[in-house]
Amino acid sequence: MPRGYAGKFLEVNLSTGRDVEVTFPEEVLEQFVGGRGLAAKLLWDRLGERWETVDPLGPENLLLMFTGPMSGFYPGARLCVSGKSPQCNGVIGSTVAGEFPVELKCAGYDGIILSGKAGSPVYLLIKDDEVELRDAGRVWGLDGKGTVAALTKEVKRDLEARHAWYGKFKEPAMLYIGSAGEHRSRMASVMQKWSHAAGYGGYGAVMGSKNLKAVTVKGTGPLPDVHDLGRVVSLVDEVSRRLYVFDNMRRWGTGYGGYTVGAVSSSEPIRNWQEEWHDEKGFGVDKFDKRFWVKRYWADYGCPMACMKLAVVRTGVFKGAISDTPDYELQAYLGTNLGVFDPAGCVHLSDLIDDLGFCGIQAGNVLGFAAELYQRGILTREDLGGLELRWGDARAFAALARMVALREGIGDVLAEGTYRAALKVSGMKGVDVMPYAVQVKGVAVGAHGTRSGLDMNPIGYACSAQAGDHTGAVSDAYEEMNMVFADSAVTCSINSWRPGYDLVFEFLRAVTGWETTRKEWCSVMGPRIVHIQRAALLLGGPDAVWKPLIDDDNPARFYEPLASGPQAGHTTDRASFEELRENYYQAIGWDERGVPKSEVLEKLGLDSVDRALGRLRR
């Protein structure tokens, strides 16, 4: 077993309650590393032959929680959650920060493979080599904070009773779902801590479909051995030194972009992307800082960036709301995108969305979509259960979010996510509302527009193997692989690209002893992972299948001219976009229709992928 790995994975069949230990050959680990890469490999090996028929919310789907060899060593610990996505029907590697991957490795596991469906709500408790499925009936229905509080208390009490010789246990690490996951909303996240989320992909719905409320883990062993401990220690210092200089990020986190992305780049969603520019200085990050922050630096395990902030509303109608950050994406999607330019209202919505267990991007997108349909008279107050869904009304959006989480009334339609909701509303109302759905292949796009030319690359969402995921966005066929590596290693992408990827690959060598180079990764290993993801995305099914030359595109709104600001009149040029898309297809190894070429797949050792894609080439 190479260094940096605990040496085994835990597989649990929730239908039978049986658990087994699984290992992978070193050759497989070296080729796919961990996280996103290994998840794609395992999903294809297990489900690829029948991918089109696998229901993401059925018991046959797998839910994977994978570390990587750099988890726990590289500054800022992260975990990758994956499976067949109920949003795009492909494979998304969704990462989340926190202590879970460290506790899991210290318990002796590199990852967890979950299959089947429990007969009633359960949670999984892992304490080193002790694995137990426990009744979760009393916590099913609790929100995020309630779940964390109840299970932390229960697990600590039981571990201390069972292992009295050990003394007091610190709180376990935990992944869990809220009401959105329990009700199988395709926008549901797998949550960690109060408000960390593996948001893209909809894996909270997969977890809910398996009747799995939470996974808790306490590891009392050490982290695995590394190849060169002295070099790892010196590289931790070097990475940290390079990160300390980013003052804006360390002071404010990504939230510092909540004003500038709109005012400077003209690329922030405003009222469901009807505009992308604003000059609302009252919504600047300094206003969040001065009014609400009670803890400026709050870091995940081993992270020198400490970009998280703790915000609490102390007075007014939103008194008591408490949220981690909000970061840029939440400031945008639960603020400007809803016409909410009141920091207190944004904190309130961020707190609620996290407690309900939603992805802030997906939920904010569908709420904005619904508000525009109300603005245009397509959805009525009666449709919305009596709500007057006016831009800027944080309380109305909060009420609708609760309806969506519980699938009440129109919430049952919106819980399907923006793409599927648009199809249903179009049928209900007899009018095509897809032009107002700002999504790509079933996934709401990140809060970065393409029209100004100052932010997202025009093919960023359209050609991504992870659909509308902004963290997996494409710039070119080489640079894209850096993010694939970060999601596989598994590291924080911000902590990786800022110090420089050459240093990151040196870190991998110090941990594992492998001589993997960045060039080798970007030309062979990364593309191998992306081609598996591309195949799964194109095969899709059972409820949605994507046609590359039609669906490898931006949302319709991104071709409308910007309405205001210094970039007014600018838009995404379709001819330029199509040229960029064609060039990307050629560079990555896809044919003119966007299907991976047989000779490229053969070179990458993906013969089974080639056979499956033969069905699309006929």
N, C-alpha and C positions, 0 to 999 in steps of 0.2 A: 504494500500500500504506500503510495507517495506521501511525502510530508505535507502537512497542512490539512489533512483529512482525518476525521475520527475513524474511518474505516468501514462503516456500515450505514445502511439506511433502514428505517423502520417502516414496514408495510402493514397496514391495518385494514382488514375487510370489515366494514361496519355492519354488513348484513349478518355475518357469522360471529363477529366479535374476536376472530382469530387474528393474531399478529405474528409476523415472521421478520427475520432480519435478512436484508438483501445486500449484496455487494455487486460492484461493477469492476470489470477488468481495468487495470491501469491504462491500457491503450484507449479505452472509451473515455476515461476521465481526462486524459491528456488532450484528446481531440475535442471534447465538449465542455470540459472544465467543471461545470456545476450550474446552479441557478437556471437561467433561461436556456442555455445550450443543452444541458443534460435533460431538462424537462422536455424540450422539443424532441430530443432523441428518444426518450422513453415513451412519450405519447405516440410518436409515430410507430415505434416498434410494437406497442400494445394495441393500438387502435387504427393504424394507418390503412389497413386493408379494407376496413368498413367505415372509414371516416365519415362519408356522406350520411350514413344512417344513424350515427351516434348522436343521441339527444344530450346536449350539454347539461340539461337538468335531470337527466335520467341516471339510474344507479350505475350504468356501465362507464360513465365518465370518471376520470381520475382527477383528484385534487392533490396537487403536489406542493410541498413546502420545502424548498431546497436552499441550503447554504452554498457557498463556494469556498475554495481553498483559502481565499483572503478574508473571509468573514471572521471577524474577531481579531484580526491582525492589522489589516489596513485601517487607517483612521476613519471611524464612522461605520458601525456594523449595520449590515442590511441582510434581508432575507428575500428570496424570490418565490412568489406564489404563481402557480400556473395550472393549466388544464385546458380542455376544449372550452373556448370562451362562449358564453351565452349571448354575447353582444355581436361578435363578428363571425362566429363559428370556426374561427381559426385558433391559433395558439398565441397568447400574449404572455410575456414574462413580466409580471407586475411586482416591483420591489417595494419594500417597506422598511423603515428604519426602526431600531429598537434593540432590546437585549435578547430577544427570542433566539436569534441564530447563535449567540454566545452560549446561552443556557443549553441549547440543543446539542452543540458540540461538546460541551462539558458533561453532558449526560451520555455521550458516546455515539451520537448519531449525526450524520451529515445531512439528513433530510427525512421527510415523512411522505409516504405514498398512501393515499386514502382512496378506497374503492367501496362500492356497494352503498347501502342505505340502512341506517339503524331503524328499528321498528318503532322507536319513540325517541324523544330528544335526549341526547347524551353529550357528555364532554369527555375529552381524552386527557388523562393525567399521566405524565411521564416523569419519573424520578429515577435518573440513571437507568438501570436495566429493568426497573419495575414499570410495567405498562398496564394501564387499567382504564376501561370504559366505565364511566359513572353516569348515574341518572342526572339529567339536566332539567327535569320538569319544573323545578321551583325557580329556575332562572330564565326559562323560556318565556319571552315576553318582556323581559327587562331591557332597559336602554343600555347604552354603553357604560356609563358611570356605574349604574346599578349592577351590571354584570361583573365588571372589574372588582367592585367592592365585595360583592357576595362570594365570588369564587376565590378571590385572594384570601379572604377570611377563612373560608372552608378548607382550602388546600393547606394553608399554613397550620391550621389547627390539627388537621389529620396527619400531616407529615411529622409534626412535633410529637403527636401521640404515638405514632408508629416508630419513630426514630428518636426516642427520648435521649439516647446517649449523645446525639448530635447537638442538642441544644436548640436555640432559636433559629428558625429559617427566615431568610429574607423573602420578600414577596416573589412568587413565581413569575416567569415571563408568560405572556398569554396572547393568543390570537383568538378573536371572537367575532360574532356577528350581532347586529342589532335587529330591529323590527324589519328593516328593508330586506335583510338576508333571510330572515325567518319566512317572509312572505314571497320570497324568490323574485324580488325585483331584479331585473337585469342590470341595474345600476348599483347594486349592493357591493360594498367593499368587504374585504377581510381586514379587520381592525387590529391595531396593536396599541397598547397604552390607552389613553382616553381618546386620542384623536389622530393617531397615525393610521394611514390607510394604504393597503394595496388596492388601489382604486380601479385602474383600467382592467378591463376583462370581464367584470361582473362576477368575480369568484366568490363573493359573499352569497350570491344566489346559489352557486354550486354547493357551498357549505350548508346552506339552509335546505337544499334539496336532499341532502344526506342526513338531515336531522341532527347535524353536528353544531352545537352552540359554541363550543370553544375547544381549544387545545392549550393545555397548561403544561409547563415544563420547568423542572428544577434539576440542574446538573451540579453535582458536587465534586466532579473530577477536574483535572486541568484541561486547558486547551491542548490540541494535538501538538506533537513535536514539529519543528520546522527544519528546513535543510541547513540554514545558516542563521542562527539566532543573533549573532553579533551584527550581521548585516541587516537583518530585519529591524533591530533596535535603532540602528543608525538611520535607516530609511524612514522609520516612523518620525524621527526627529527632523529629517529633511523635508518630508511631506508637510509636516506641521509648520515648519518655518516658512515654506512657500505659501501656505494658506493664511498665516497670520496677517499678511499684508492686505487682504481684501476687507478693508474697513467697512464698506457699505454692507456687505454680506454678513459680516460678524456682528455688526451693530443692529441691523434690521432684518436679516434674512432675505429671502426672495421678495418679501413684502415691500422692499424699497422700490420695486417696479410698479406698484399699484397706481402711482401717479405718472411716472415717466413713460411707461409703455404707451399710455394714452396720449399724454401731452407732447411727448417728443417723437415717438415712433409711429403714432397714429395706427396702432395695431391691437388695441384692447377692445374686447367685446362690450358694446353699449346697447342696451335694449335689444337683445337678441341679434347683435351684430348689425343693426340698422345703421349704426355709426361705429367708428373706432377711435375717435379723437374726443378728448375732453380737457378742460383746463380747470377742473374742480380742485383747487388747492386745499379745501377743507377735507379732502379725502386722501391727502398725502400721508405717507407712513409716519411722519413726525406727529400727526394728530392722533394716530393710534398709540404711539409712544407716550406722549404727554398725558393722555387721558386715561389709558387703560392698562398699560403694561406694569405688572408687579414683579416680574422676574425677567431681566433683560437677557441673561445667558442661561440657556437650558440645553444641555448637550446630550445626545445619544452616546452610547458606549464608545469611548475612545475618540470622540470627534472634536478636533481643535477648532472647527468653524463655529460651533455652538450657535447655529443660525435660528434655532427655535426661540420663540418668545411666549410668555404666558400673559394673556389678556383677560381682564375681568371688568365687567360693567358694574359700577358701584351704585349708580343712581339712575332715575328715570324709568321709563316703561320696560326697558330691557335689563333692569337690575338683576344681578345674579348670573347672567350669562358668563361662561368661562370657556376660553378656547386657546388651543395651542396655535399661536401666531395671530391672525390668519396670514398665510403665505400669499404670494402673488396670485396663484391660480384661484384661491378662494376669495381674495379681495376682488378679483375680476369677475368671476362667475357668480358669486353670491353678493356682489356689490354692483359694480357698473353695469354688468349684463342685465341686471334686474332693475336698473334705474335707481339703485340704492346708493346714495352718496353720503350716507350717514355712517361713520365708523361704528357707532354703537349698534346700529341695525345689522351691519355686516358681521360683527362679532356674535350677535345673537343668532343669526342664520348659520354661521360656521359652527357654533356650539350645537345647535339643533341637528344639523346635517350629520355631524360626527356622531352624536348620540343615537340617531336613527340608523347609523351604519351605512350611509350613502357615500359614494364617490362625489366629492364636491364639484368636480368638473361635469360629470354626467348629470347629476341632479340639477345643478345650476343651469345647464344647457336646456334640459327639458322644461324647467320652470320658466325660462325666458321664452322658449317656444310656445308654451301655453299662453303666456302673457301677450305675445304678439297676435296669436289667434283671437284672444279676447279683444285686443285693440282693434282688430280688423272686423269684429263682429261675427267671426266664424264660430268661436265658442262663446256661449252666453252665460250670464249669471246663473241661469237655471242649470246649464251643463256643469258648472263649477260648484254645484251644491250651495248656491247662495253667495258665493264669494264674488266681490268686485276686485278683480285682479289688476289693479292699477300699478303702473311703473312707480317704483320707489316705496311701495307699501310693504315693509318688511314683515309686518304681522300677517298680511294676507298671504304672502309667499310662504311663511312658516306654516300657516294653516293648510295650504295646499300640499306642502311637503309631508305633513303628517298623513294626509289622505293618501298620498302616493305610497308611503311606507306601509300602510295598512291595507292598501288596495281597496279603498272605499270610493264608490262613485267613479268619477272621471279618473281618480287615482289609479284604478285598475288598468286603465288604458295607458296612462303616462308611466306606470311602473315598468312597462315594456321597453322604455328608453325612447329617445327621440325618433329614431328611424322607424321602428315598428309602430310607435304611437302615430306617426304621420300617416302611415298606411291605413291604420284603423280609423283615424279621424277623417281621412279623405273618403273612405267608404261610408262613414256615418253621415257626413255633411254633403256629399256629392260634389266636392270641390277639391282640387289637387293642392294639398298644403305642403308637399315635399319641398318647394322652393324656400320655405321658412325653416326647414330642418337643417341645421348647420352640423353636419356629421359626415363621416366617411366610412363606408362599409359597416354601418351599424354602431360606430363608436363616435361619440361627441368629440370634436377636435379640442385641442388645448387652447388656452386663452392667448393665442398669438396669430394675428392675421397675416395674409399674404399681399394685400392690395397696395399698401404704401411702398412696398419694396424695401422696407427698413427692418424687417423682422423675419418671419418664416419664409424659407425657400418655397417657390411656387409648387414644387413637387414634393415638399416635405411630408404632407399627410397622404397625398394621392398614391405615392409609390411605396409607402412604408409597409413592411411585413406585419406591422402591428396596427394597421388601419389608422384611425385618427389620433393615436397616441403621440403626443408631442415629444415625449422622451425618446421615442423610437423614430423620430422624423428623419427623412432622407435629405442629405445635402449633395453627396455624391457616393458612388459605390464603394469608395475606400474609407472615407471618414465615417460613414454609417457604422462601420464595424467596431469603432471605438465604444459605442454605446452597447453593442452586442456583448463586447468583452466585459464592460462594467456590470451588466446584468447577469453575467455568467460567473464572474470571479468570486463573490458578488461584492461590489463596492458602490459607494455613493458616487453618482456621475459628476456632481459638482466638485467633490473632493478628488476626482480623478483627472478631469480635463484641465482644471486650473493649475495643478503642479506640472502637468505634462505627461502624456501617455508613455513616453520612453522611460520615465521614472517608474510608472505603474508596472510596466513589463519587467523592469529590473526587480521590483518588489515580488512579482510572481516567481521569478527565478530563485530569489532568496528564500521564499516560503517552500516551494515544491522541489527545487533542484532541476526543473525542466529548463531547457534552453530555448523555449518558445520566444520568437522575436515578434515584434509588432508587424513587420512585413509579412511573415508567415501567417499570423492571425488574420490580417486584413485581406490577404489574397486567397487563403484556402480555408482556414478553420471557421472564421466568422461567416463567410459565404455559405459554407455547408449548413450552418444553423439557419441562416436566412432562407435558403432554398427549401428546407423542410417546412418552415413557417409559411412560405409563399404557397407551397403545394397544399397545405392544410387550409389556408385561406381561400384558395381558388376552388377546392373541392367542396368546402362549406357544408351546408345541409344541417339538419333536414329542413329548416324553415326558410333559409336564405342562401342563395348562391350568387357569387359575384362574377360579372363579366368584365375582364380586365380593361378593355378599351372604353367601356362605359363607366365602370365603377372606380377605375384608377383616375380619379378626378377630384377637383375641389368641390365644396358645396356651391350650389348655384349662386348664393349670396356673394361669394368671393369674386364673382365676375361683374357685380354691380359697382358703379363708381362710388368712391367714398363721398359721403354727403357733406362733410364739414372739416374744418381744420386746415393746416398748411398743405396737406396732401389731398385736398378736396379735388375730386375728378379722377384721381388715380384709381386704377383697378388692376387686377391680374390679367395680363395679356394672354389670350388663349393660344395664339400662334406660338408665342415664346414658350408657353407652358408645354405645348405638344412637342416642340423641339427638344426641350429639356427631358421630357418623359421618354422620347425615343432614344436619346443619348444614354439615359440611365438604363433602359432595357438592354441596350447593346453592351454597356460596361459591366453590368451585373451578370449577363449571360442568359437573358431571356429573348425569345423570338419577338417578331414585330407585333404579336398579339399579347405579349406580356407573360407568356408561358415559359418556364425554364426549359432550356434546350437539352435534348438527350445527351449530346456529347459533353456538356458541362456537368450534368448530373453524374454521368459515368466517371468523369475525371475526379469528382468529389466522392466517389464511392457510394452514391445514392441510387443504386439500381432499383430498389423497391419504390422509391419516389417516382422514378421515371416510368415504371410500369403503371403506377396509379394515375399519373398525368396523361398517359396514353388515352384515357377516356375523354380528355378534353381536346386532344389533338385530332380526333376523328372528324 
